Amino acid sequence: MKGLVAYHSKYGNGKIIAEAIGGGLAGADHTVTVIDVSKPVVGDFDFVVVGSPTRAGRMMGPVKRFIGRELEKESWKGKPFVAVGTGFKPEGTGKKTDQWGARSAEKVYEALEKAGLKPLMGPQKFFVSDMKGPLEEGEQQRAAELGLSAGKTLSEA
Ligand SMILES: Cc1cc2nc3c(=O)[nH]c(=O)nc-3n(C[C@H](O)[C@H](O)[C@H](O)COP(=O)(O)O)c2cc1C
């Protein structure tokens, strides 16, 4: 299948995650295009992975605009998606800022579901250890594994 991995990444952490997911998907024999959300989507795809950093518990504007511009098109309806968010690991304190931990994953998920795409799995979170990164240890590897397992699920469907 042909897959699109679209990300926005201010400090580069989400780009690493997007590329690792793309590599995993390719390892499961999919043809993958990884793009920054500021770029136009050229061609047809069978599934999409969308990744956003978290800002005050939300996805970032460029990702929101990308979804509106590209993924709300009729041709995407019913196609599988994986929603990815980077940010802090929630510590379970219940504080508002803690509830915002990597919550862009849920926000992207909700927007894509609303646009009529179908979730392949729940929202996927990847964690940074400080405001601008770096990623916590093992996150790149975990992203590659996610890509591979998502890729296998897509092939079986
Ligand atoms: C102004 C600002 C607000 C942020 N708010 C949140 C937040 O609410 N929740 C969270 O998990 N991370 C928050 N972060 C951390 C970002 O999620 C982190 O910078 C981003 O995931 C890194 O990805 P990138 O390198 O791809 O830009 C914030 C970062 C900045 C600079």
The ligand as a MOL file (V3000), in Angstrom:
LIG
                    3D

  0  0  0     0  0            999 V3000
M  V30 BEGIN CTAB
M  V30 COUNTS 31 33 0 0 0
M  V30 BEGIN ATOM
M  V30 1 C 5.2150 27.0620 24.4020 0
M  V30 2 C 5.2530 25.5740 24.5320 0
M  V30 3 C 4.1490 24.9260 25.0890 0
M  V30 4 C 4.1590 23.5300 25.2480 0
M  V30 5 N 3.0620 22.9120 25.7910 0
M  V30 6 C 3.0710 21.5460 25.9280 0
M  V30 7 C 1.9340 20.8590 26.4590 0
M  V30 8 O 0.8970 21.4270 26.8020 0
M  V30 9 N 2.0010 19.5210 26.5760 0
M  V30 10 C 3.1090 18.8030 26.2100 0
M  V30 11 O 3.1040 17.5990 26.3480 0
M  V30 12 N 4.1940 19.4290 25.6900 0
M  V30 13 C 4.1970 20.7740 25.5570 0
M  V30 14 N 5.3000 21.4020 25.0160 0
M  V30 15 C 6.4560 20.5890 24.5900 0
M  V30 16 C 6.3200 20.2320 23.1020 0
M  V30 17 O 5.3600 19.2060 23.0030 0
M  V30 18 C 7.6630 19.8160 22.4970 0
M  V30 19 O 8.4420 20.9800 22.3070 0
M  V30 20 C 7.4670 19.1430 21.1510 0
M  V30 21 O 6.7330 17.9460 21.2670 0
M  V30 22 C 8.7730 18.8240 20.5060 0
M  V30 23 O 8.5120 18.4090 19.1930 0
M  V30 24 P 9.2740 19.0560 17.9630 0
M  V30 25 O 10.7400 18.9500 18.2680 0
M  V30 26 O 8.9060 18.1650 16.8170 0
M  V30 27 O 8.8460 20.4520 17.7660 0
M  V30 28 C 5.3090 22.7770 24.8470 0
M  V30 29 C 6.3960 23.4410 24.2620 0
M  V30 30 C 6.3940 24.8260 24.1020 0
M  V30 31 C 7.5850 25.4820 23.4810 0
M  V30 END ATOM
M  V30 BEGIN BOND
M  V30 1 1 1 2
M  V30 2 1 2 3
M  V30 3 2 2 30
M  V30 4 2 3 4
M  V30 5 1 4 5
M  V30 6 1 4 28
M  V30 7 2 5 6
M  V30 8 1 6 7
M  V30 9 1 6 13
M  V30 10 2 7 8
M  V30 11 1 7 9
M  V30 12 1 9 10
M  V30 13 2 10 11
M  V30 14 1 10 12
M  V30 15 2 12 13
M  V30 16 1 13 14
M  V30 17 1 14 15
M  V30 18 1 14 28
M  V30 19 1 15 16
M  V30 20 1 16 17
M  V30 21 1 16 18
M  V30 22 1 18 19
M  V30 23 1 18 20
M  V30 24 1 20 21
M  V30 25 1 20 22
M  V30 26 1 22 23
M  V30 27 1 23 24
M  V30 28 2 24 25
M  V30 29 1 24 26
M  V30 30 1 24 27
M  V30 31 2 28 29
M  V30 32 1 29 30
M  V30 33 1 30 31
M  V30 END BOND
M  V30 END CTAB
M  END
